Amino acid sequence: MTVAVRCETRDGLPFVRALRSSARWLLAERGLEDWELSLVLTDDEQIRVLNRNFRRKDRATDVLSFPQLDAAAAARLRRRTPPKPPWTGAPK
């Protein structure tokens, strides 16, 4: 499994290792060991540009996601029972 994390801001550096580890765990729990996930940590200015270009909303947002599944594959994935996260204090 491949989890690529690109950090474009110093504020995100302390979170890269934990984010990569959590993403790998989540993919494994979902049975998606042969999948690939790419994550980018960036600043408000860059995410505003992405949001404007891809969603036509000229403002920053917390998260942008881009699916790479067709509708049928996405529906099958959503029907699976979500795993419990490995970190403490997470909602059940």
RASULKA-V136505 format. One record per residue. N is the residue number from 1. RES is the residue in three letters. PSI is psi in degrees with one decimal (none if undefined). OMEGA is omega in radians with two decimals (* if undefined). Layout:
n: <N | N>
res: <RES | RES>
psi: <PSI | PSI>
omega: <OMEGA | OMEGA>
//
This chain:
n: <1 | 2 | 3 | 4 | 5 | 6 | 7 | 8 | 9 | 10 | 11 | 12 | 13 | 14 | 15 | 16 | 17 | 18 | 19 | 20 | 21 | 22 | 23 | 24 | 25 | 26 | 27 | 28 | 29 | 30 | 31 | 32 | 33 | 34 | 35 | 36 | 37 | 38 | 39 | 40 | 41 | 42 | 43 | 44 | 45 | 46 | 47 | 48 | 49 | 50 | 51 | 52 | 53 | 54 | 55 | 56 | 57 | 58 | 59 | 60 | 61 | 62 | 63 | 64 | 65 | 66 | 67 | 68 | 69 | 70 | 71 | 72 | 73 | 74 | 75 | 76 | 77 | 78 | 79 | 80 | 81 | 82 | 83 | 84 | 85 | 86 | 87 | 88 | 89 | 90 | 91 | 92>
res: <MET | THR | VAL | ALA | VAL | ARG | CYS | GLU | THR | ARG | ASP | GLY | LEU | PRO | PHE | VAL | ARG | ALA | LEU | ARG | SER | SER | ALA | ARG | TRP | LEU | LEU | ALA | GLU | ARG | GLY | LEU | GLU | ASP | TRP | GLU | LEU | SER | LEU | VAL | LEU | THR | ASP | ASP | GLU | GLN | ILE | ARG | VAL | LEU | ASN | ARG | ASN | PHE | ARG | ARG | LYS | ASP | ARG | ALA | THR | ASP | VAL | LEU | SER | PHE | PRO | GLN | LEU | ASP | ALA | ALA | ALA | ALA | ALA | ARG | LEU | ARG | ARG | ARG | THR | PRO | PRO | LYS | PRO | PRO | TRP | THR | GLY | ALA | PRO | LYS>
psi: <144.3 | 125.2 | 107.9 | 127.8 | 121.1 | 127.4 | 117.1 | 8.3 | 139.4 | -30.5 | -25.9 | -15.3 | -41.8 | -13.9 | -8.5 | -50.1 | -47.3 | -38.6 | -45.1 | -44.5 | -45.1 | -39.2 | -41.5 | -43.9 | -45.5 | -44.3 | -43.0 | -43.9 | -30.8 | 0.9 | 31.0 | 42.1 | -24.5 | 11.7 | 169.1 | 140.9 | 132.8 | 131.8 | 142.6 | 125.8 | 122.7 | -177.1 | 173.8 | -37.5 | -46.8 | -39.5 | -28.5 | -42.3 | -46.7 | -43.9 | -40.5 | -44.4 | -39.2 | -25.3 | -3.6 | 35.0 | 111.8 | 66.8 | 158.1 | 156.6 | 164.6 | -38.3 | 139.0 | 136.2 | 148.1 | 108.1 | 149.8 | 25.7 | 152.6 | 169.2 | -40.9 | -43.5 | -39.3 | -40.5 | -41.4 | -40.6 | -40.1 | -26.6 | -15.8 | 149.9 | 127.3 | 143.1 | 162.8 | 130.4 | 155.2 | -17.3 | 155.4 | 156.3 | 6.7 | 148.7 | 150.2 | none>
omega: <-3.14 | 3.01 | 3.13 | 3.10 | 3.08 | -3.12 | -3.11 | -3.12 | -3.14 | -3.14 | -3.12 | -3.06 | -3.13 | -3.05 | -3.02 | -3.08 | -3.13 | 3.12 | 3.12 | -3.14 | 3.13 | 3.13 | 3.10 | 3.12 | -3.11 | 3.11 | 3.13 | 3.14 | 3.14 | -3.14 | -3.07 | -3.09 | -3.12 | -3.14 | 3.13 | 3.13 | 3.09 | -3.14 | 3.09 | 3.01 | -3.07 | -3.11 | -3.09 | -3.11 | -3.11 | -3.14 | 3.04 | 3.10 | 3.13 | -3.14 | 3.12 | -3.09 | -3.04 | -3.07 | -3.12 | 3.08 | -3.01 | 3.08 | 3.08 | 3.08 | -3.13 | -3.03 | 2.92 | 3.09 | -3.10 | -3.13 | 3.08 | 3.13 | 2.97 | -3.04 | -3.12 | 3.13 | 3.12 | 3.12 | 3.11 | -3.14 | -3.14 | -3.13 | 3.12 | 3.08 | -3.14 | 3.12 | 3.02 | -3.10 | -3.08 | -3.07 | -3.10 | 3.08 | -3.13 | 3.09 | 3.14 | *>
//
